[in-house]
Amino acid sequence: MKKIVIADDEHKIIMTLEYAFKKAGYEVFIARDGSEVLELLKTEIPDMILLDIMMPNIDGYTTLAEIKKDKNLDKTKVIFLSAKTGEADVKKGLELGADDYITKPYSIKKLTERVEELLK
């Protein structure tokens, strides 16, 4: 079973994505900020991380920079899901090493398709 981490500080988004990915057959882990993501990654090696940028404590950009330092996670794919839609934000996310950058609001169907595509 593929493992996915959903990192977002908005409860509704977490609930919706958790439901969609469990239904699609994923083992789902939830984090509400970057520090929870990094703590979780000490014990789990997910296939995919869906990462919000604007979160309390440690933001998504900093979280991704930390993830990229860990050799155990070099096969883990990361998609930023963010309300930050500026060209500079997208560019920064991709330059940090994200596999994709999807802006909110997004289609759950398209997101799950993109996750499947990246994990092939």
C-alpha positions as CSV (number, residue, x, y, z in Angstrom):
1,M,0.0,0.0,0.0
2,K,1.4,3.4,-1.0
3,K,1.9,5.9,1.8
4,I,0.9,9.6,1.5
5,V,1.4,12.5,3.9
6,I,-1.1,15.3,3.8
7,A,0.3,18.5,5.4
8,D,-2.1,21.4,5.8
9,D,-3.3,23.5,8.6
10,E,-6.9,23.7,7.3
11,H,-9.1,21.0,8.8
12,K,-11.5,20.8,5.9
13,I,-8.7,20.3,3.4
14,I,-7.2,17.6,5.5
15,M,-10.5,15.8,5.9
16,T,-11.4,16.0,2.2
17,L,-8.0,14.8,1.0
18,E,-7.7,12.1,3.7
19,Y,-11.1,10.6,2.6
20,A,-10.2,10.8,-1.1
21,F,-6.8,9.1,-0.8
22,K,-8.0,6.4,1.7
23,K,-10.8,5.6,-0.8
24,A,-8.1,5.4,-3.5
25,G,-6.2,2.8,-1.5
26,Y,-3.5,4.9,0.2
27,E,-2.2,4.7,3.8
28,V,-2.7,8.3,4.9
29,F,-0.7,10.3,7.5
30,I,-1.7,13.7,8.6
31,A,0.4,16.7,9.7
32,R,-0.8,20.1,10.5
33,D,2.5,22.0,10.1
34,G,6.0,21.5,9.0
35,S,7.3,20.4,12.3
36,E,4.7,17.6,12.4
37,V,5.8,16.5,8.9
38,L,9.5,16.3,9.9
39,E,8.6,14.4,13.1
40,L,6.5,11.9,11.1
41,L,9.3,11.4,8.6
42,K,11.6,10.1,11.4
43,T,9.4,6.9,11.4
44,E,7.7,6.8,8.0
45,I,9.0,6.9,4.5
46,P,6.1,8.0,2.4
47,D,5.8,7.7,-1.4
48,M,4.2,11.1,-1.7
49,I,3.9,14.3,0.4
50,L,1.1,16.9,-0.3
51,L,2.5,20.0,1.3
52,D,0.9,23.3,2.0
53,I,3.2,26.3,2.1
54,M,1.5,28.7,4.6
55,M,1.5,26.7,7.8
56,P,2.3,27.6,11.4
57,N,5.7,26.8,13.0
58,I,7.6,25.7,9.9
59,D,6.3,26.6,6.5
60,G,6.2,24.3,3.5
61,Y,9.3,25.8,1.8
62,T,11.5,25.2,4.9
63,T,9.9,21.8,5.3
64,L,10.8,20.8,1.8
65,A,14.4,22.1,2.2
66,E,14.7,19.8,5.2
67,I,13.2,16.8,3.4
68,K,15.7,17.3,0.5
69,K,18.6,16.9,3.0
70,D,17.4,13.4,4.0
71,K,18.8,10.7,1.7
72,N,16.2,8.2,2.9
73,L,13.5,10.4,1.3
74,D,15.1,10.9,-2.1
75,K,12.4,8.7,-3.8
76,T,9.6,10.5,-2.0
77,K,7.6,12.8,-4.3
78,V,6.4,16.2,-3.1
79,I,3.5,18.3,-4.5
80,F,2.9,21.8,-3.1
81,L,-0.8,22.6,-2.6
82,S,-0.9,26.3,-2.0
83,A,-3.1,29.4,-2.2
84,K,0.1,31.2,-3.1
85,T,-0.5,31.6,-6.9
86,G,2.3,34.1,-7.8
87,E,4.8,33.1,-10.5
88,A,7.7,33.7,-8.0
89,D,6.0,31.4,-5.4
90,V,5.6,28.6,-8.0
91,K,9.1,29.1,-9.2
92,K,10.6,29.0,-5.7
93,G,8.6,25.8,-4.9
94,L,9.9,24.0,-8.0
95,E,13.4,25.2,-7.5
96,L,13.4,23.8,-4.0
97,G,12.7,20.4,-5.6
98,A,9.0,20.0,-5.5
99,D,7.7,17.5,-8.2
100,D,4.7,19.7,-8.9
101,Y,3.0,22.9,-7.6
102,I,-0.8,22.9,-7.6
103,T,-2.7,26.1,-6.6
104,K,-5.8,26.1,-4.5
105,P,-8.7,25.7,-5.3
106,Y,-8.0,22.4,-7.2
107,S,-9.9,19.5,-8.4
108,I,-9.6,16.4,-6.1
109,K,-10.0,14.2,-9.2
110,K,-7.1,16.0,-11.0
111,L,-5.0,15.9,-7.9
112,T,-5.4,12.2,-7.4
113,E,-4.6,11.6,-11.1
114,R,-1.5,13.7,-10.8
115,V,-0.4,11.8,-7.7
116,E,-1.0,8.5,-9.5
117,E,1.0,9.8,-12.5
118,L,4.0,10.8,-10.3
119,L,4.0,7.5,-8.5
120,K,4.1,5.3,-11.6
